[in-house]
Amino acid sequence: MTDLNEKLKREIKAYLVKQGKSQRALAAELNLTPAALGNVLGSKRGLLTPNAVKVLDALGLELIAVPKDSADEKEYTRAQA
């Protein structure tokens, strides 16, 4: 398990708390069982494949999760244009 996968899982869980949403509610929105979502967020299996992590590392990139409507995303998009 990579640190990146663990960090991503922590960020997702923290965002759920920030939104006041339970894993059970998110599972229902995704048409998943709570157990299936629990496996994704709690298992030793990562959200990212080991090769995806290797590619990011090799390029010196870090994967970040930001809300789709966030100012951070808009600022990043403008900086890339």
C-alpha positions as a Python dict, from the first residue, in 0.01 Angstrom:
ca = {
    (1, 'M'): (0, 0, 0),
    (2, 'T'): (137, 333, -93),
    (3, 'D'): (126, 646, 117),
    (4, 'L'): (-55, 815, -173),
    (5, 'N'): (-339, 565, -157),
    (6, 'E'): (-372, 610, 217),
    (7, 'K'): (-365, 989, 182),
    (8, 'L'): (-634, 977, -85),
    (9, 'K'): (-856, 757, 132),
    (10, 'R'): (-809, 992, 430),
    (11, 'E'): (-898, 1293, 216),
    (12, 'I'): (-1215, 1124, 86),
    (13, 'K'): (-1322, 1029, 439),
    (14, 'A'): (-1250, 1380, 569),
    (15, 'Y'): (-1453, 1533, 287),
    (16, 'L'): (-1744, 1306, 368),
    (17, 'V'): (-1734, 1433, 726),
    (18, 'K'): (-1708, 1794, 606),
    (19, 'Q'): (-2019, 1741, 393),
    (20, 'G'): (-2199, 1570, 679),
    (21, 'K'): (-2241, 1261, 465),
    (22, 'S'): (-2200, 905, 581),
    (23, 'Q'): (-2028, 629, 390),
    (24, 'R'): (-2367, 456, 381),
    (25, 'A'): (-2525, 760, 210),
    (26, 'L'): (-2240, 782, -41),
    (27, 'A'): (-2271, 411, -113),
    (28, 'A'): (-2642, 458, -188),
    (29, 'E'): (-2564, 748, -426),
    (30, 'L'): (-2311, 530, -605),
    (31, 'N'): (-2545, 232, -616),
    (32, 'L'): (-2296, 31, -411),
    (33, 'T'): (-2350, -170, -99),
    (34, 'P'): (-2202, -13, 214),
    (35, 'A'): (-1970, -315, 232),
    (36, 'A'): (-1842, -253, -122),
    (37, 'L'): (-1766, 111, -46),
    (38, 'G'): (-1610, 8, 284),
    (39, 'N'): (-1381, -225, 92),
    (40, 'V'): (-1271, 61, -132),
    (41, 'L'): (-1207, 307, 151),
    (42, 'G'): (-1087, 69, 418),
    (43, 'S'): (-908, -218, 252),
    (44, 'K'): (-539, -260, 205),
    (45, 'R'): (-608, -254, -166),
    (46, 'G'): (-542, 89, -309),
    (47, 'L'): (-756, 324, -509),
    (48, 'L'): (-465, 367, -748),
    (49, 'T'): (-277, 87, -916),
    (50, 'P'): (90, 49, -826),
    (51, 'N'): (181, 143, -1183),
    (52, 'A'): (-21, 465, -1165),
    (53, 'V'): (166, 559, -849),
    (54, 'K'): (499, 479, -1017),
    (55, 'V'): (411, 705, -1312),
    (56, 'L'): (319, 992, -1080),
    (57, 'D'): (638, 943, -879),
    (58, 'A'): (856, 926, -1190),
    (59, 'L'): (710, 1251, -1319),
    (60, 'G'): (735, 1422, -982),
    (61, 'L'): (358, 1464, -967),
    (62, 'E'): (119, 1440, -676),
    (63, 'L'): (-245, 1350, -709),
    (64, 'I'): (-473, 1585, -520),
    (65, 'A'): (-846, 1579, -463),
    (66, 'V'): (-1031, 1910, -469),
    (67, 'P'): (-1402, 1979, -493),
    (68, 'K'): (-1511, 2024, -854),
    (69, 'D'): (-1647, 2372, -782),
    (70, 'S'): (-1351, 2485, -572),
    (71, 'A'): (-1150, 2798, -625),
    (72, 'D'): (-837, 2582, -614),
    (73, 'E'): (-950, 2387, -920),
    (74, 'K'): (-1046, 2701, -1108),
    (75, 'E'): (-712, 2862, -1023),
    (76, 'Y'): (-525, 2550, -1137),
    (77, 'T'): (-722, 2540, -1462),
    (78, 'R'): (-643, 2907, -1531),
    (79, 'A'): (-273, 2852, -1456),
    (80, 'Q'): (-262, 2569, -1710),
    (81, 'A'): (-420, 2773, -1991),
}
